[in-house]
């Protein structure tokens, strides 16, 4: 914002005090500005592989063209679920053009996929309904008309069973397509340089298999993953999950946990150790960990096995 300069006539005795006050105000404002910049957050979409992220510019282009510019991350999450960005038909949309599977280029696939999803959003104002319809087909929206008009997991399951019986197939579509896509959608608050460094390293190994006793950086179990990613970010921690727990400042409440902290669990397999599993907290009830394969997961999926969170004191 540009403010008009104002000319003020000072009395001589007031010049020095006012000047000093002005200097103090400017210094405080400058420091406050730097603090705010340092603390600014970086948001990334959970679980988007580099193979998918590389298509963001094209997705932005066609989301704008088909008037859904706010659905870029949704489209990228669909792409992640459909192909992981690893085949030319990244949106698996060739069949909607009456073409054989995987017979079109990435750009044509993205254009058609965005166009189709935009058409679904014109038929429903419920995002989950549109998402499930991307998998089931637009007929799902019509089928919902006398059943409340909106997606529920139960209705998705009923429709899948109905269509499977009608077509004489063993199954129809992905009953859990909505949660499968939305696991890639949540925004992860990586508000510190340390958290960004940890996760920049961690996501390189997304999809790797879990190997008990695995030694980084070629093989990983849960604690070798956290140890390695922390080391790359400049913090040395012990090797096992129990040792890492013992070395941390414990944070028992998720509300106080920060992205980049570790999250600890008990009783995930038989052992004499109290702590048996560890992951990297990324915010919003989620973690990145060495599951099988390595990737993101809901902390709640471990139920009452959650022990708490830990923060390295040397960060």
C-alpha positions in Angstrom: 0.0 0.0 0.0 1.3 3.5 -0.9 0.5 6.3 1.4 0.6 10.0 0.5 3.4 11.9 2.3 2.2 14.5 4.7 4.2 17.6 5.5 4.3 18.4 9.2 5.8 21.5 10.7 7.8 20.7 13.8 8.7 22.9 16.6 12.4 22.8 17.2 12.3 21.3 20.7 10.2 18.4 19.5 12.3 17.4 16.5 14.8 15.1 18.3 12.3 13.2 20.5 9.9 12.6 17.6 12.8 11.5 15.4 13.9 9.0 18.0 10.3 7.6 18.3 10.1 7.3 14.5 13.3 5.3 14.4 12.1 3.0 17.1 8.8 2.4 15.3 10.6 1.7 12.0 12.9 -0.8 13.7 10.0 -2.6 15.4 8.1 -2.7 12.1 11.1 -4.1 10.3 11.8 -6.8 12.8 8.1 -7.8 12.9 8.1 -8.1 9.1 11.1 -10.3 9.1 9.6 -12.5 11.8 6.4 -12.9 9.8 8.3 -13.9 6.7 10.4 -16.4 8.5 7.3 -18.0 10.0 5.3 -18.2 6.8 4.0 -21.6 6.0 4.6 -23.7 2.9 1.6 -25.9 1.9 2.1 -29.0 -0.2 -0.4 -31.7 -1.2 0.0 -34.9 0.7 1.5 -37.8 -1.2 1.8 -36.3 -4.7 4.7 -38.0 -6.3 7.1 -36.0 -8.5 5.7 -37.9 -11.5 2.4 -36.2 -10.8 3.7 -32.8 -9.6 5.4 -32.3 -13.0 2.0 -32.1 -14.6 0.8 -29.2 -12.4 1.2 -26.5 -15.0 -0.9 -28.5 -17.5 -3.5 -29.2 -14.9 -3.6 -25.5 -14.0 -4.0 -24.6 -17.7 -7.0 -26.9 -18.3 -8.7 -26.2 -15.0 -8.7 -22.6 -16.0 -10.0 -23.4 -19.5 -12.9 -25.5 -18.1 -13.6 -23.0 -15.3 -12.6 -25.0 -12.2 -9.3 -23.2 -11.3 -9.8 -24.1 -7.6 -9.8 -27.8 -8.3 -6.1 -28.1 -9.4 -5.1 -30.2 -6.3 -8.2 -32.3 -6.7 -7.3 -33.2 -10.3 -3.7 -34.0 -9.2 -5.0 -36.2 -6.4 -7.2 -38.1 -9.0 -4.2 -38.4 -11.2 -2.2 -39.8 -8.3 -4.9 -42.4 -7.7 -5.4 -43.3 -11.4 -1.8 -43.7 -12.5 0.7 -42.1 -10.2 1.8 -40.2 -13.3 3.6 -43.2 -14.6 1.8 -43.9 -17.8 1.0 -41.6 -20.8 -2.8 -41.7 -20.0 -2.2 -40.1 -16.7 -5.9 -39.5 -16.0 -7.1 -42.8 -17.4 -9.5 -40.9 -19.6 -9.0 -42.5 -23.0 -12.0 -44.7 -22.7 -14.2 -41.6 -22.2 -13.0 -40.6 -25.7 -14.0 -44.1 -27.0 -10.3 -44.9 -27.4 -8.4 -48.0 -26.2 -6.8 -47.7 -22.7 -3.5 -45.8 -22.4 -3.6 -44.8 -26.1 -3.4 -41.0 -25.6 -0.7 -38.5 -24.6 -0.5 -37.0 -21.1 -1.7 -33.6 -22.3 -4.8 -35.1 -24.1 -5.4 -37.2 -21.0 -5.3 -34.2 -18.7 -7.5 -32.1 -20.9 -10.1 -34.8 -21.2 -10.0 -35.7 -17.5 -10.4 -32.1 -16.4 -13.2 -31.6 -18.9 -15.0 -34.7 -17.7 -14.6 -33.8 -14.0 -15.8 -30.2 -14.7 -18.9 -31.7 -16.3 -19.6 -33.8 -13.2 -19.3 -30.7 -11.0 -22.0 -29.1 -13.2 -24.3 -31.9 -12.2 -23.6 -31.9 -8.5 -22.4 -29.4 -5.9 -21.0 -32.1 -3.8 -17.3 -32.8 -4.3 -17.4 -36.4 -3.0 -20.2 -37.2 -5.4 -18.2 -35.8 -8.3 -15.1 -37.7 -7.2 -16.9 -41.1 -6.9 -18.6 -40.4 -10.2 -15.2 -40.0 -11.9 -14.7 -43.7 -11.1 -18.3 -45.0 -11.4 -19.4 -42.7 -14.3 -22.0 -40.0 -14.4 -24.8 -42.5 -13.9 -24.0 -42.6 -10.2 -25.3 -39.0 -9.9 -28.6 -39.9 -11.4 -28.9 -43.0 -9.3 -28.5 -40.9 -6.2 -31.3 -38.6 -7.1 -34.0 -40.3 -5.0 -31.5 -41.3 -2.3 -30.6 -37.9 -0.9 -28.6 -36.8 -3.9 -25.2 -37.0 -2.3 -22.4 -39.5 -1.8 -22.1 -41.7 1.3 -19.8 -44.7 1.6 -22.8 -46.9 2.0 -24.5 -45.6 -1.1 -21.2 -46.1 -3.1 -21.1 -49.7 -2.0 -24.7 -50.2 -2.9 -24.3 -48.8 -6.3 -21.2 -50.9 -7.0 -23.0 -54.1 -6.0 -26.1 -53.0 -8.1 -24.0 -52.4 -11.2 -21.9 -55.6 -10.7 -25.1 -57.7 -10.6 -26.6 -55.8 -13.5 -23.6 -56.3 -15.7 -22.9 -59.8 -14.5 -19.4 -58.8 -13.2 -17.6 -59.8 -10.0 -17.3 -56.1 -9.1 -17.9 -52.6 -10.4 -15.5 -49.8 -9.9 -13.7 -48.8 -6.6 -16.2 -48.5 -3.8 -13.7 -46.5 -1.8 -12.5 -44.2 -4.5 -13.3 -41.0 -2.5 -11.1 -41.8 0.5 -8.5 -43.2 -1.9 -8.3 -39.9 -3.7 -8.7 -37.7 -0.6 -5.7 -39.2 1.2 -3.6 -37.2 -1.3 -5.6 -34.0 -0.7 -5.0 -32.8 2.8 -2.7 -29.8 3.1 0.4 -30.5 5.2 1.7 -27.5 7.1 5.5 -27.5 6.7 6.2 -24.2 8.4 9.9 -24.7 9.2 13.0 -25.2 7.2 13.7 -28.3 9.2 10.4 -30.0 8.4 10.7 -29.2 4.8 14.2 -30.7 4.7 13.0 -33.9 6.4 10.0 -34.3 4.1 12.0 -33.4 0.9 14.2 -36.4 1.7 11.4 -38.7 2.9 9.2 -38.5 -0.2 12.1 -39.7 -2.4 11.4 -43.1 -1.0 7.6 -43.2 -1.3 6.5 -46.6 -2.5 9.7 -48.4 -1.3 8.9 -51.7 0.5 9.3 -52.0 4.2 12.3 -54.1 5.2 12.7 -55.0 8.9 16.2 -54.0 9.9 16.7 -52.2 6.6 19.7 -49.9 6.4 19.3 -46.5 4.8 19.4 -45.2 2.2 18.6 -48.2 0.1 16.4 -50.2 2.5 14.2 -48.9 5.3 12.3 -49.9 8.4 10.4 -47.3 10.4 13.3 -46.0 12.5 16.0 -46.2 9.9 13.7 -44.0 7.7 13.3 -41.4 10.5 17.0 -41.5 11.4 18.1 -41.1 7.8 15.7 -38.2 7.0 16.7 -36.4 10.2 20.4 -36.9 9.4 19.9 -35.4 6.0 18.2 -32.4 7.6 21.1 -32.0 10.0 20.0 -33.7 13.2 21.5 -36.9 14.4 19.1 -39.3 16.4 19.6 -42.9 17.6 18.7 -45.9 15.4 15.8 -47.7 17.0 12.2 -46.4 17.6 12.7 -46.9 21.4 16.0 -45.1 21.4 14.5 -42.2 19.4 11.6 -42.0 21.8 14.0 -41.9 24.8 16.1 -39.1 23.1 13.2 -36.8 22.3 11.4 -34.1 24.2 8.0 -35.8 24.5 4.9 -33.9 23.3 1.7 -35.8 24.4 -0.9 -33.6 22.7 -1.2 -33.5 18.9 -2.3 -29.8 19.2 1.2 -29.0 20.4 3.0 -31.2 17.8 4.7 -29.6 14.9 5.4 -30.8 11.3 8.7 -32.7 11.4 8.2 -34.0 14.9 8.2 -37.8 15.3 5.1 -39.8 16.3 5.4 -43.0 18.3 3.4 -46.1 18.7 3.4 -49.2 21.0 2.3 -52.9 20.6 2.6 -53.0 16.8 4.5 -56.3 17.0 5.8 -58.5 19.8 9.0 -57.1 21.4 10.3 -56.2 24.8 10.5 -52.5 23.8 7.7 -50.2 24.8 7.9 -48.2 21.5 7.6 -50.4 18.4 6.8 -48.0 15.6 7.7 -44.4 14.6 6.7 -42.0 11.8 7.2 -38.4 10.8 4.3 -36.1 11.8 3.1 -33.9 8.9 0.0 -32.3 10.4 -3.8 -32.7 10.3 -3.7 -36.2 11.9 -1.3 -37.6 9.3 2.2 -39.0 9.2 4.7 -40.2 6.7 6.2 -43.6 7.8 7.7 -46.9 6.7 4.5 -48.8 6.3 4.5 -51.3 3.5 5.1 -49.5 1.2 6.6 -46.3 2.6 4.1 -43.4 2.4 1.5 -41.3 4.2 -1.0 -42.7 6.7 -3.7 -41.5 9.1 -2.4 -41.6 12.7 -5.9 -42.8 13.7 -5.4 -46.0 11.7 -3.2 -47.2 14.6 -6.0 -46.7 17.1 -5.1 -46.8 20.8 -1.5 -47.8 20.0 -0.5 -44.1 19.7 1.8 -43.1 22.5 2.7 -39.5 21.6 5.0 -37.2 19.7 8.6 -36.3 20.1 10.7 -33.3 19.2 14.5 -33.3 18.8 16.0 -30.8 21.2 18.9 -30.1 18.9 16.8 -28.7 16.1 
